[in-house]
């Protein structure tokens, strides 16, 4: 297997070109340059180029698509990991809020048992409804966040 060329000075090009590239501080190649330039240099012979043009184009296309595919897959994996972490964090927050709401409800029930008035009963109802609405709002925000991130990932893939 051929060694991957990563620097311009490793290319089979004239010393004048290497010197000019060095003067303008072009030392390392980009990913696309690493894939394309060696292929182009291999095909400098006109006869060989004419015979292998389709093969050359297909190789270049495959290399470019493989490189892009790997970058997209990596980005998607990172996004999925971030989304999972965010969902886990939100679920922990919801769990904590539910426990607090249950405790508050239990405390209110204790108060209700001590004070059987109608006012205590209404307090329990309103506090319970309030805590439930807070939990539902948190869940809705979490879902909106996950949906937004997924939509962004889909846009980035396109």
C-alpha positions as CSV (number, residue, x, y, z in Angstrom):
1,X,0.0,0.0,0.0
2,X,1.3,3.4,-0.9
3,X,2.3,5.8,1.8
4,X,-0.1,8.7,2.1
5,X,1.4,12.0,0.9
6,X,0.6,14.8,3.2
7,X,3.1,17.5,2.3
8,X,3.8,19.3,-1.0
9,X,7.5,18.5,-0.6
10,X,6.7,14.8,-0.9
11,X,5.2,15.2,-4.4
12,X,6.9,14.3,-7.6
13,X,7.0,17.8,-8.9
14,X,9.8,20.2,-10.0
15,X,12.0,21.8,-7.4
16,X,11.0,25.2,-8.6
17,X,7.3,24.5,-7.9
18,X,8.2,23.0,-4.4
19,X,10.3,26.1,-3.7
20,X,7.4,28.4,-4.8
21,X,5.0,26.5,-2.6
22,X,7.3,26.8,0.3
23,X,7.8,30.5,-0.2
24,X,4.0,31.1,0.0
25,X,3.9,28.8,3.1
26,X,1.9,26.0,1.5
27,X,3.4,23.0,3.4
28,X,0.6,20.7,4.3
29,X,-2.2,19.6,1.9
30,X,-5.9,19.7,2.7
31,X,-7.8,16.4,2.7
32,X,-9.0,17.0,-0.9
33,X,-5.5,17.9,-2.1
34,X,-4.1,14.7,-0.5
35,X,-6.6,12.6,-2.5
36,X,-6.7,14.5,-5.8
37,X,-3.1,15.7,-6.5
38,X,-1.4,12.3,-6.4
39,X,-4.1,10.9,-8.7
40,X,-3.6,13.8,-11.1
41,X,0.2,13.4,-11.1
42,X,-0.1,9.7,-11.8
43,X,-2.1,10.6,-14.9
44,X,0.3,13.1,-16.5
45,X,1.1,10.8,-19.4
46,X,-1.4,11.7,-22.3
47,X,-1.7,8.2,-23.6
48,X,-2.2,6.8,-20.1
49,X,-4.6,9.6,-19.3
50,X,-6.7,8.9,-22.3
51,X,-6.8,5.2,-21.6
52,X,-7.6,5.6,-17.9
53,X,-9.7,8.8,-17.8
54,X,-12.9,7.1,-16.8
55,X,-11.1,5.0,-14.2
56,X,-9.4,8.1,-12.9
57,X,-12.6,10.0,-12.6
58,X,-14.3,7.1,-10.8
59,X,-11.4,6.7,-8.4
60,X,-11.4,10.4,-7.7
61,X,-15.1,10.5,-7.2
62,X,-15.0,7.4,-4.9
63,X,-12.2,8.9,-2.8
64,X,-14.0,12.2,-2.4
65,X,-17.3,10.5,-1.6
66,X,-15.6,8.1,0.9
67,X,-14.0,11.1,2.6
68,X,-17.2,13.0,2.8
69,X,-19.1,10.0,3.9
70,X,-16.7,9.4,6.8
71,X,-16.9,13.0,7.9
72,X,-20.7,12.9,7.8
73,X,-20.9,9.7,9.7
74,X,-18.5,11.2,12.3
75,X,-20.6,14.3,12.6
76,X,-23.8,12.3,13.0
77,X,-22.3,10.1,15.7
78,X,-21.2,13.2,17.6
79,X,-24.7,14.8,17.2
80,X,-26.4,11.5,18.4
81,X,-24.1,11.4,21.4
82,X,-24.9,15.0,22.3
83,X,-28.6,14.4,21.9
84,X,-28.5,11.3,24.1
85,X,-26.6,13.3,26.8
86,X,-29.1,16.1,26.6
87,X,-32.1,13.7,26.8
88,X,-30.5,11.9,29.8
89,X,-29.9,15.2,31.5
90,X,-33.5,16.3,30.9
91,X,-34.9,13.0,32.1
92,X,-32.9,13.3,35.3
93,X,-34.3,16.8,35.8
94,X,-37.8,15.6,35.2
95,X,-37.2,12.7,37.7
96,X,-35.9,15.2,40.3
97,X,-38.9,17.5,39.7
98,X,-41.3,14.6,40.0
99,X,-39.8,13.6,43.3
100,X,-40.0,17.1,44.6
101,X,-43.7,17.3,43.4
102,X,-44.5,14.0,45.1
103,X,-42.8,15.2,48.3
104,X,-44.7,18.6,48.1
105,X,-47.9,16.7,47.5
106,X,-47.2,14.4,50.5
107,X,-46.5,17.5,52.7
108,X,-49.7,19.1,51.6
109,X,-51.6,15.9,52.3
110,X,-50.2,16.0,55.8
111,X,-51.4,19.6,56.2
112,X,-54.8,18.6,54.8
113,X,-55.2,15.8,57.3
114,X,-54.5,18.4,60.1
115,X,-56.8,21.0,58.5
116,X,-59.8,19.5,56.8
117,X,-61.0,22.8,55.5
118,X,-61.9,23.4,51.9
119,X,-59.0,25.9,51.6
120,X,-56.4,23.2,52.2
121,X,-58.0,20.9,49.6
122,X,-57.9,23.7,47.0
123,X,-54.2,24.4,47.9
124,X,-53.3,20.8,47.2
125,X,-55.1,20.8,43.9
126,X,-53.4,24.0,42.7
127,X,-50.0,23.1,43.9
128,X,-50.2,19.7,42.3
129,X,-51.5,21.2,39.0
130,X,-48.7,23.7,39.1
131,X,-46.0,21.1,39.6
132,X,-47.5,19.0,36.8
133,X,-47.5,21.9,34.5
134,X,-43.8,22.6,35.3
135,X,-42.9,19.0,34.5
136,X,-44.9,19.1,31.3
137,X,-43.3,22.3,30.2
138,X,-39.8,20.9,30.9
139,X,-40.7,17.8,28.8
140,X,-42.0,20.0,26.0
141,X,-38.8,22.1,26.0
142,X,-36.8,18.9,25.9
143,X,-38.7,17.5,23.0
144,X,-38.4,20.8,21.1
145,X,-34.6,20.9,21.7
146,X,-34.2,17.3,20.4
147,X,-36.4,18.0,17.4
148,X,-34.4,21.2,16.6
149,X,-31.1,19.3,16.9
150,X,-32.4,16.5,14.6
151,X,-33.6,19.0,12.1
152,X,-30.2,20.7,12.2
153,X,-28.5,17.4,11.6
154,X,-30.7,16.6,8.7
155,X,-30.0,20.1,7.2
156,X,-26.3,19.6,7.7
157,X,-26.5,16.3,5.9
158,X,-28.1,17.9,2.9
